Amino acid sequence: MNLWKLGKIEIQKYYDLNLKKSTDLKAYILGILLTILVVLPILLVLIQFFKVYYYQPIIRLILSALGWFLLLLCNGLSNLFMVKLAKIYFPENPILMGLNEKAIFVRHTFSIGFALLTIAAILFFGVI
């Protein structure tokens, strides 16, 4: 089975686990914070490039595509960190310990629905 299909099964297993809500929320929030810490340096460099090359349409389009892909990467990383932190909080849960984080990362990074939603939001709000 490929990672895309396995990621869908694995994340559904995670959602069906009925973990303690406060700890699950803590793992979710810390996952987002860790994602911000990882992505922030890349984002700051991308913003500087965007400021320098704003008046060159081809480079602006390339940088915008890189920013969009970075947004997709943030979605995958935050879910990866959430599952890893949940494994740290609940080491006694055998189903949780058996989850494949790589498959969850691939599934959420390349999620077609999230990709289309972000493109629609970018076009609707006129970010580019």
MDTraj code that builds the backbone (N, CA, C; nanometers):
import mdtraj as md
import numpy as np

residues = "MET ASN LEU TRP LYS LEU GLY LYS ILE GLU ILE GLN LYS TYR TYR ASP LEU ASN LEU LYS LYS SER THR ASP LEU LYS ALA TYR ILE LEU GLY ILE LEU LEU THR ILE LEU VAL VAL LEU PRO ILE LEU LEU VAL LEU ILE GLN PHE PHE LYS VAL TYR TYR TYR GLN PRO ILE ILE ARG LEU ILE LEU SER ALA LEU GLY TRP PHE LEU LEU LEU LEU CYS ASN GLY LEU SER ASN LEU PHE MET VAL LYS LEU ALA LYS ILE TYR PHE PRO GLU ASN PRO ILE LEU MET GLY LEU ASN GLU LYS ALA ILE PHE VAL ARG HIS THR PHE SER ILE GLY PHE ALA LEU LEU THR ILE ALA ALA ILE LEU PHE PHE GLY VAL ILE".split()
xyz = np.array([
    [0.0848, -0.1175, 0.0000],
    [0.0000, 0.0000, 0.0000],
    [0.0899, 0.1244, 0.0000],
    [0.0518, 0.2237, -0.0806],
    [0.1338, 0.3438, -0.0858],
    [0.1080, 0.4341, 0.0352],
    [0.1948, 0.5317, 0.0519],
    [0.1871, 0.6183, 0.1702],
    [0.0607, 0.7041, 0.1724],
    [0.0091, 0.7384, 0.0551],
    [-0.1110, 0.8221, 0.0483],
    [-0.2301, 0.7497, 0.1111],
    [-0.2547, 0.6265, 0.0683],
    [-0.3672, 0.5495, 0.1220],
    [-0.3426, 0.5107, 0.2670],
    [-0.2196, 0.4741, 0.2985],
    [-0.1859, 0.4380, 0.4356],
    [-0.2042, 0.5571, 0.5294],
    [-0.1708, 0.6775, 0.4823],
    [-0.1882, 0.7980, 0.5635],
    [-0.3332, 0.8236, 0.5976],
    [-0.4222, 0.7953, 0.5038],
    [-0.5656, 0.8130, 0.5306],
    [-0.6124, 0.7154, 0.6381],
    [-0.5658, 0.5928, 0.6313],
    [-0.6036, 0.4914, 0.7308],
    [-0.5439, 0.5261, 0.8671],
    [-0.4183, 0.5684, 0.8679],
    [-0.3496, 0.5979, 0.9942],
    [-0.4114, 0.7178, 1.0655],
    [-0.4452, 0.8229, 0.9925],
    [-0.5026, 0.9403, 1.0584],
    [-0.6433, 0.9090, 1.1085],
    [-0.7151, 0.8215, 1.0385],
    [-0.8465, 0.7808, 1.0873],
    [-0.8338, 0.7000, 1.2161],
    [-0.7288, 0.6168, 1.2262],
    [-0.7028, 0.5441, 1.3509],
    [-0.6763, 0.6426, 1.4649],
    [-0.5998, 0.7481, 1.4349],
    [-0.5692, 0.8478, 1.5369],
    [-0.6966, 0.9183, 1.5839],
    [-0.7839, 0.9542, 1.4898],
    [-0.9079, 1.0232, 1.5268],
    [-1.0023, 0.9325, 1.6069],
    [-0.9955, 0.8016, 1.5856],
    [-1.0828, 0.7079, 1.6549],
    [-1.0314, 0.6682, 1.7938],
    [-0.9168, 0.7177, 1.8357],
    [-0.8542, 0.6721, 1.9593],
    [-0.9210, 0.7200, 2.0887],
    [-0.9949, 0.8245, 2.0882],
    [-1.0562, 0.8790, 2.2102],
    [-0.9521, 0.9097, 2.3177],
    [-0.8559, 0.9918, 2.2820],
    [-0.7543, 1.0346, 2.3781],
    [-0.8129, 1.1412, 2.4695],
    [-0.7465, 1.1653, 2.5810],
    [-0.7901, 1.2697, 2.6734],
    [-0.7853, 1.4041, 2.6005],
    [-0.8958, 1.4758, 2.6021],
    [-0.9101, 1.5972, 2.5206],
    [-0.8080, 1.7050, 2.5541],
    [-0.7786, 1.7233, 2.6807],
    [-0.6853, 1.8299, 2.7175],
    [-0.5440, 1.7992, 2.6661],
    [-0.5031, 1.6749, 2.6760],
    [-0.3703, 1.6382, 2.6285],
    [-0.3649, 1.6374, 2.4769],
    [-0.4735, 1.5959, 2.4136],
    [-0.4783, 1.5983, 2.2677],
    [-0.4724, 1.7420, 2.2160],
    [-0.5421, 1.8331, 2.2834],
    [-0.5376, 1.9741, 2.2467],
    [-0.3981, 2.0320, 2.2687],
    [-0.3332, 1.9901, 2.3764],
    [-0.1969, 2.0360, 2.4037],
    [-0.1011, 1.9886, 2.2936],
    [-0.1173, 1.8635, 2.2495],
    [-0.0331, 1.8111, 2.1414],
    [-0.0594, 1.8879, 2.0125],
    [-0.1841, 1.9230, 1.9871],
    [-0.2199, 1.9983, 1.8675],
    [-0.1565, 2.1374, 1.8682],
    [-0.1693, 2.2073, 1.9790],
    [-0.1150, 2.3437, 1.9887],
    [0.0375, 2.3422, 1.9836],
    [0.0994, 2.2497, 2.0565],
    [0.2455, 2.2408, 2.0522],
    [0.2942, 2.1992, 1.9129],
    [0.2173, 2.1179, 1.8418],
    [0.2520, 2.0810, 1.7050],
    [0.2530, 2.2021, 1.6131],
    [0.1551, 2.2892, 1.6304],
    [0.1507, 2.4114, 1.5497],
    [0.2674, 2.5028, 1.5862],
    [0.2980, 2.5150, 1.7149],
    [0.4104, 2.6003, 1.7561],
    [0.5440, 2.5469, 1.7039],
    [0.5627, 2.4161, 1.7094],
    [0.6860, 2.3572, 1.6546],
    [0.6954, 2.3789, 1.5037],
    [0.5819, 2.3712, 1.4360],
    [0.5803, 2.3964, 1.2921],
    [0.6216, 2.5397, 1.2626],
    [0.5716, 2.6325, 1.3408],
    [0.6083, 2.7733, 1.3214],
    [0.7579, 2.7918, 1.3440],
    [0.8123, 2.7281, 1.4465],
    [0.9561, 2.7403, 1.4728],
    [1.0404, 2.6829, 1.3586],
    [0.9938, 2.5754, 1.2987],
    [1.0697, 2.5132, 1.1900],
    [1.0591, 2.5959, 1.0618],
    [0.9410, 2.6482, 1.0324],
    [0.9158, 2.7126, 0.9043],
    [0.9513, 2.8616, 0.9055],
    [0.9549, 2.9228, 1.0207],
    [0.9767, 3.0681, 1.0289],
    [1.1038, 3.1159, 0.9597],
    [1.2197, 3.0524, 0.9780],
    [1.3385, 3.1019, 0.9065],
    [1.3244, 3.0960, 0.7544],
    [1.2636, 2.9907, 0.7041],
    [1.2427, 2.9789, 0.5590],
    [1.1455, 3.0858, 0.5122],
    [1.0420, 3.1102, 0.5911],
    [0.9433, 3.2111, 0.5560],
    [1.0043, 3.3511, 0.5532],
    [1.0904, 3.3808, 0.6492],
    [1.1537, 3.5132, 0.6524],
    [1.2437, 3.5352, 0.5307],
    [1.3145, 3.4322, 0.4891],
    [1.3981, 3.4432, 0.3683],
    [1.3095, 3.4620, 0.2457],
    [1.2007, 3.3879, 0.2386],
    [1.1085, 3.3997, 0.1254],
    [1.0469, 3.5390, 0.1181],
    [1.0145, 3.5967, 0.2329],
    [0.9598, 3.7329, 0.2356],
    [1.0624, 3.8335, 0.1852],
    [1.1883, 3.8167, 0.2234],
    [1.2924, 3.9081, 0.1751],
    [1.3106, 3.8980, 0.0239],
    [1.3097, 3.7752, -0.0274],
    [1.3180, 3.7582, -0.1724],
    [1.1978, 3.8221, -0.2411],
    [1.0810, 3.8074, -0.1821],
    [0.9608, 3.8641, -0.2400],
    [0.9682, 4.0169, -0.2438],
    [1.0244, 4.0769, -0.1392],
    [1.0399, 4.2229, -0.1383],
    [1.1372, 4.2702, -0.2461],
    [1.2448, 4.1951, -0.2647],
    [1.3464, 4.2354, -0.3624],
    [1.2958, 4.2180, -0.5056],
    [1.2287, 4.1074, -0.5333],
    [1.1885, 4.0751, -0.6701],
    [1.0403, 4.0992, -0.6964],
    [0.9798, 4.1916, -0.6240],
    [0.8360, 4.2146, -0.6365],
    [0.7959, 4.2609, -0.7768],
    [0.8785, 4.3382, -0.8435],
    [0.8423, 4.3962, -0.9726],
    [0.8786, 4.3083, -1.0913],
    [0.9286, 4.1890, -1.0683],
    [0.9561, 4.0953, -1.1766],
    [0.8506, 3.9854, -1.1709],
    [0.7580, 3.9867, -1.2658],
    [0.6391, 3.9005, -1.2551],
    [0.6701, 3.7504, -1.2531],
    [0.7654, 3.7045, -1.3288],
    [0.7958, 3.5609, -1.3327],
    [0.8517, 3.5151, -1.1983],
    [0.9450, 3.5910, -1.1437],
    [1.0044, 3.5537, -1.0157],
    [0.9012, 3.5665, -0.9039],
    [0.8144, 3.6675, -0.9126],
    [0.7083, 3.6822, -0.8127],
    [0.6147, 3.5615, -0.8152],
    [0.5836, 3.5117, -0.9335],
    [0.4989, 3.3940, -0.9464],
    [0.5677, 3.2698, -0.8904],
    [0.6969, 3.2560, -0.9163],
    [0.7730, 3.1418, -0.8628],
    [0.7792, 3.1482, -0.7099],
    [0.8053, 3.2658, -0.6560],
    [0.8101, 3.2806, -0.5102],
    [0.6737, 3.2578, -0.4468],
    [0.5685, 3.2982, -0.5152],
    [0.4337, 3.2727, -0.4636],
    [0.4043, 3.1229, -0.4623],
    [0.4477, 3.0513, -0.5645],
    [0.4288, 2.9066, -0.5682],
    [0.5095, 2.8397, -0.4562],
    [0.6292, 2.8892, -0.4309],
    [0.7089, 2.8358, -0.3200],
    [0.6414, 2.8623, -0.1854],
    [0.5835, 2.9792, -0.1705],
    [0.5106, 3.0114, -0.0479],
    [0.3889, 2.9228, -0.0300],
    [0.3187, 2.8935, -0.1401],
    [0.2033, 2.8047, -0.1332],
    [0.2468, 2.6635, -0.0938],
    [0.3567, 2.6160, -0.1512],
    [0.4063, 2.4838, -0.1144],
    [0.4523, 2.4820, 0.0316],
    [0.5089, 2.5916, 0.0786],
    [0.5485, 2.6006, 0.2193],
    [0.4256, 2.5927, 0.3108],
    [0.3146, 2.6499, 0.2672],
    [0.1906, 2.6399, 0.3427],
    [0.1415, 2.4951, 0.3484],
    [0.1529, 2.4232, 0.2371],
    [0.1160, 2.2816, 0.2358],
    [0.2085, 2.2010, 0.3268],
    [0.3361, 2.2355, 0.3258],
    [0.4326, 2.1678, 0.4124],
    [0.4009, 2.1921, 0.5596],
    [0.3545, 2.3128, 0.5912],
    [0.3152, 2.3434, 0.7296],
    [0.2005, 2.2539, 0.7755],
    [0.1057, 2.2264, 0.6868],
    [-0.0057, 2.1388, 0.7213],
    [0.0454, 1.9983, 0.7550],
    [0.1351, 1.9465, 0.6749],
    [0.1904, 1.8138, 0.7010],
    [0.2747, 1.8095, 0.8271],
    [0.3569, 1.9122, 0.8468],
    [0.4426, 1.9150, 0.9653],
    [0.3625, 1.9265, 1.0948],
    [0.2581, 2.0079, 1.0937],
    [0.1816, 2.0236, 1.2166],
    [0.1128, 1.8927, 1.2551],
    [0.0632, 1.8185, 1.1577],
    [0.0019, 1.6893, 1.1888],
    [0.1061, 1.5872, 1.2316],
    [0.2230, 1.5903, 1.1704],
    [0.3317, 1.5006, 1.2100],
    [0.3729, 1.5268, 1.3545],
    [0.3931, 1.6539, 1.3895],
    [0.4320, 1.6879, 1.5259],
    [0.3211, 1.6537, 1.6256],
    [0.1951, 1.6716, 1.5848],
    [0.0842, 1.6392, 1.6736],
    [0.0843, 1.4901, 1.7085],
    [0.1052, 1.4048, 1.6097],
    [0.1059, 1.2604, 1.6351],
    [0.2277, 1.2212, 1.7174],
    [0.3436, 1.2791, 1.6873],
    [0.4643, 1.2477, 1.7646],
    [0.4489, 1.2900, 1.9108],
    [0.3927, 1.4076, 1.9343],
    [0.3715, 1.4525, 2.0718],
    [0.2675, 1.3672, 2.1431],
    [0.1643, 1.3247, 2.0719],
    [0.0650, 1.2356, 2.1331],
    [0.1295, 1.1028, 2.1715],
    [0.2246, 1.0548, 2.0912],
    [0.2960, 0.9318, 2.1260],
    [0.3795, 0.9505, 2.2524],
    [0.4323, 1.0698, 2.2710],
    [0.5098, 1.0971, 2.3925],
    [0.4175, 1.1027, 2.5139],
    [0.2994, 1.1659, 2.4977],
    [0.2058, 1.1788, 2.6090],
    [0.1392, 1.0466, 2.6467],
    [0.1167, 0.9587, 2.5486],
    [0.0462, 0.8325, 2.5725],
    [0.1306, 0.7131, 2.5276],
    [0.2424, 0.6853, 2.5940],
    [0.3277, 0.5743, 2.5496],
    [0.2677, 0.4366, 2.5749],
    [0.1638, 0.4286, 2.6569],
    [0.1045, 0.2989, 2.6895],
    [-0.0005, 0.2550, 2.5872],
    [-0.0346, 0.3396, 2.4906],
    [-0.1369, 0.3075, 2.3918],
    [-0.0729, 0.2349, 2.2724],
    [-0.0999, 0.1046, 2.2541],
    [-0.0332, 0.0293, 2.1471],
    [-0.0785, 0.0701, 2.0068],
    [-0.2039, 0.1130, 1.9923],
    [-0.2513, 0.1560, 1.8600],
    [-0.1816, 0.2846, 1.8197],
    [-0.1674, 0.3759, 1.9137],
    [-0.0995, 0.5028, 1.8873],
    [0.0476, 0.4805, 1.8536],
    [0.1111, 0.3893, 1.9237],
    [0.2524, 0.3614, 1.8979],
    [0.2743, 0.2970, 1.7611],
    [0.1726, 0.2344, 1.7064],
    [0.1855, 0.1685, 1.5774],
    [0.1570, 0.2577, 1.4582],
    [0.1201, 0.3827, 1.4818],
    [0.0894, 0.4727, 1.3711],
    [0.2151, 0.5084, 1.2925],
    [0.2005, 0.5201, 1.1627],
    [0.3104, 0.5556, 1.0737],
    [0.3079, 0.7069, 1.0509],
    [0.4015, 0.7789, 1.1124],
    [0.4033, 0.9251, 1.1013],
    [0.4373, 0.9717, 0.9607],
    [0.5221, 0.8964, 0.8919],
    [0.5620, 0.9341, 0.7561],
    [0.4407, 0.9345, 0.6630],
    [0.3534, 0.8351, 0.6775],
    [0.2336, 0.8282, 0.5944],
    [0.1385, 0.9444, 0.6255],
    [0.1270, 0.9798, 0.7530],
    [0.0414, 1.0921, 0.7912],
    [0.0978, 1.2226, 0.7355],
    [0.2289, 1.2382, 0.7403],
    [0.2930, 1.3570, 0.6852],
    [0.2672, 1.3688, 0.5354],
    [0.2846, 1.2600, 0.4621],
    [0.2631, 1.2624, 0.3169],
    [0.1170, 1.2928, 0.2852],
    [0.0255, 1.2299, 0.3573],
    [-0.1177, 1.2503, 0.3320],
    [-0.1581, 1.3953, 0.3539],
    [-0.1124, 1.4566, 0.4618],
    [-0.1542, 1.5925, 0.4920],
    [-0.0748, 1.6978, 0.4149],
    [0.0455, 1.6666, 0.3749],
    [0.1214, 1.7629, 0.2951],
    [0.0621, 1.7754, 0.1556],
    [0.0265, 1.6638, 0.0966],
    [-0.0233, 1.6639, -0.0409],
    [-0.1744, 1.6450, -0.0469],
    [-0.2450, 1.6941, 0.0521],
    [-0.3907, 1.6855, 0.0554],
    [-0.4492, 1.7759, -0.0534],
    [-0.5252, 1.7159, -0.1428],
    [-0.5808, 1.7901, -0.2557],
    [-0.6833, 1.8925, -0.2077],
    [-0.7644, 1.8545, -0.1112],
    [-0.8649, 1.9469, -0.0599],
    [-0.8034, 2.0696, 0.0046],
    [-0.7003, 2.0492, 0.0863],
    [-0.6337, 2.1620, 0.1506],
    [-0.5629, 2.2491, 0.0471],
    [-0.5032, 2.1865, -0.0540],
    [-0.4340, 2.2622, -0.1582],
    [-0.5319, 2.3511, -0.2350],
    [-0.6464, 2.2963, -0.2724],
    [-0.7459, 2.3762, -0.3443],
    [-0.8061, 2.4845, -0.2559],
    [-0.8265, 2.4537, -0.1285],
    [-0.8795, 2.5532, -0.0357],
    [-0.7833, 2.6710, -0.0196],
    [-0.6547, 2.6424, -0.0083],
    [-0.5576, 2.7516, 0.0076],
    [-0.5459, 2.8341, -0.1206],
    [-0.5520, 2.7690, -0.2362],
    [-0.5481, 2.8454, -0.3624],
    [-0.6720, 2.9346, -0.3724],
    [-0.7891, 2.8806, -0.3374],
    [-0.9116, 2.9600, -0.3413],
    [-0.9044, 3.0770, -0.2438],
    [-0.8508, 3.0537, -0.1251],
    [-0.8381, 3.1623, -0.0264],
    [-0.7403, 3.2689, -0.0744],
    [-0.6308, 3.2252, -0.1355],
    [-0.5324, 3.3217, -0.1868],
    [-0.5934, 3.4065, -0.2973],
    [-0.6660, 3.3441, -0.3881],
    [-0.7289, 3.4186, -0.4970],
    [-0.8432, 3.5067, -0.4463],
    [-0.9204, 3.4584, -0.3499],
    [-1.0328, 3.5344, -0.2982],
    [-0.9865, 3.6599, -0.2228],
    [-0.8864, 3.6440, -0.1397],
    [-0.8391, 3.7574, -0.0611],
    [-0.7365, 3.8416, -0.1351],
    [-0.6940, 3.7974, -0.2529],
    [-0.6027, 3.8766, -0.3345],
    [-0.4665, 3.8957, -0.2724],
    [-0.4122, 3.7901, -0.2157],
    [-0.2832, 3.7999, -0.1475],
    [-0.1719, 3.8248, -0.2491],
    [-0.1822, 3.7636, -0.3627],
    [-0.0733, 3.7768, -0.4637],
    [-0.0884, 3.9033, -0.5407],
])
top = md.Topology()
chain = top.add_chain()
for i, resn in enumerate(residues, 1):
    res = top.add_residue(resn, chain, resSeq=i)
    for name in ("N", "CA", "C"):
        top.add_atom(name, md.element.get_by_symbol(name[0]), res)
traj = md.Trajectory(xyz[None], top)
